[in-house]
Amino acid sequence: MVPLTTLSLSAKVSHQLIANIEMINAEKAKTSKAIEEAQGYKAKVSHLLTEVGCLQEMLQREERTSADLRMALTLEERRKEVKANSIEKKRRAAEEVVSSFKSLEG
């Protein structure tokens, strides 16, 4: 016959093993849930990275458009300046002609 202390010890070990198995199963469930959450976050991050890439492309296009518009504005301002200078030169030349004509008359 097995002594009572051996049976008692065996029951304690069995109880401890069952408790450990239950704890391991609970930790597996937590780990599984954490993995699912991480996969969800990974999908969100992937989506956000795609969105950031699209936004960066849009920003680059807008920057190019802005640079093109600034260049066009600069060219237009320069054209107006050249035209204004040309008109001023023509006005001075006309004044000189009128002045010369008046001096010839008088």
C-alpha positions as CSV (number, residue, x, y, z in Angstrom):
1,M,0.0,0.0,0.0
2,V,1.2,3.6,-0.9
3,P,1.7,5.7,2.2
4,L,-0.7,8.6,2.8
5,T,2.0,11.3,2.4
6,T,2.9,10.0,-1.0
7,L,-0.7,10.2,-2.1
8,S,-1.1,13.6,-0.6
9,L,2.1,14.8,-2.3
10,S,0.9,13.3,-5.6
11,A,-2.4,15.1,-5.3
12,K,-0.6,18.4,-4.6
13,V,1.6,17.9,-7.6
14,S,-1.3,17.1,-9.8
15,H,-3.2,20.1,-8.5
16,Q,-0.2,22.3,-9.2
17,L,0.2,20.9,-12.7
18,I,-3.5,21.6,-13.4
19,A,-3.1,25.1,-12.1
20,N,0.0,25.6,-14.2
21,I,-1.7,24.3,-17.3
22,E,-4.7,26.6,-16.7
23,M,-2.3,29.6,-16.3
24,I,-0.4,28.6,-19.5
25,N,-3.7,28.4,-21.4
26,A,-4.8,31.8,-20.1
27,E,-1.4,33.3,-21.2
28,K,-1.8,31.6,-24.6
29,A,-5.2,33.3,-25.0
30,K,-3.7,36.7,-24.0
31,T,-0.8,36.2,-26.4
32,S,-3.2,35.2,-29.2
33,K,-5.3,38.3,-28.5
34,A,-2.2,40.5,-28.5
35,I,-1.1,39.0,-31.8
36,E,-4.5,39.7,-33.3
37,E,-4.3,43.3,-32.1
38,A,-0.8,43.7,-33.4
39,Q,-1.9,42.4,-36.8
40,G,-4.7,45.0,-36.8
41,Y,-2.2,47.7,-36.0
42,K,0.1,46.4,-38.7
43,A,-2.8,46.7,-41.2
44,K,-3.6,50.2,-40.0
45,V,0.1,51.2,-40.3
46,S,0.3,49.8,-43.8
47,H,-2.8,51.7,-44.8
48,L,-1.4,54.9,-43.3
49,L,1.9,54.4,-45.0
50,T,0.1,54.1,-48.3
51,E,-1.8,57.3,-47.6
52,V,1.3,59.1,-46.6
53,G,2.9,58.1,-49.9
54,C,-0.1,59.4,-51.8
55,L,0.0,62.7,-49.9
56,Q,3.7,63.0,-50.5
57,E,3.1,62.6,-54.3
58,M,0.3,65.2,-54.1
59,L,2.6,67.6,-52.2
60,Q,5.4,67.2,-54.8
61,R,2.9,67.9,-57.6
62,E,1.6,71.0,-55.8
63,E,5.2,72.2,-55.1
64,R,6.0,71.8,-58.8
65,T,2.8,73.6,-59.8
66,S,3.6,76.4,-57.3
67,A,7.2,76.7,-58.7
68,D,5.8,76.8,-62.2
69,L,3.3,79.5,-61.3
70,R,6.0,81.5,-59.5
71,M,8.2,81.3,-62.6
72,A,5.3,82.4,-64.8
73,L,4.6,85.3,-62.5
74,T,8.2,86.3,-62.5
75,L,8.3,86.2,-66.3
76,E,5.1,88.2,-66.6
77,E,6.4,90.8,-64.2
78,R,9.6,91.0,-66.3
79,R,7.6,91.3,-69.5
80,K,5.6,94.1,-68.1
81,E,8.8,95.8,-66.9
82,V,10.4,95.5,-70.3
83,K,7.2,96.8,-71.9
84,A,7.0,99.8,-69.5
85,N,10.7,100.6,-70.2
86,S,10.0,100.4,-73.9
87,I,7.0,102.7,-73.6
88,E,9.0,105.1,-71.5
89,K,11.8,105.2,-74.1
90,K,9.3,105.8,-76.9
91,R,7.7,108.6,-74.8
92,R,11.2,110.2,-74.3
93,A,12.0,109.9,-78.0
94,A,8.7,111.5,-78.9
95,E,9.4,114.3,-76.4
96,E,12.8,114.8,-78.0
97,V,11.2,114.9,-81.5
98,V,8.6,117.5,-80.3
99,S,11.3,119.5,-78.6
100,S,13.5,119.4,-81.7
101,F,10.6,120.4,-83.8
102,K,9.7,123.3,-81.6
103,S,13.3,124.5,-81.6
104,L,13.3,124.4,-85.4
105,E,10.1,126.4,-85.5
106,G,11.1,129.1,-83.1
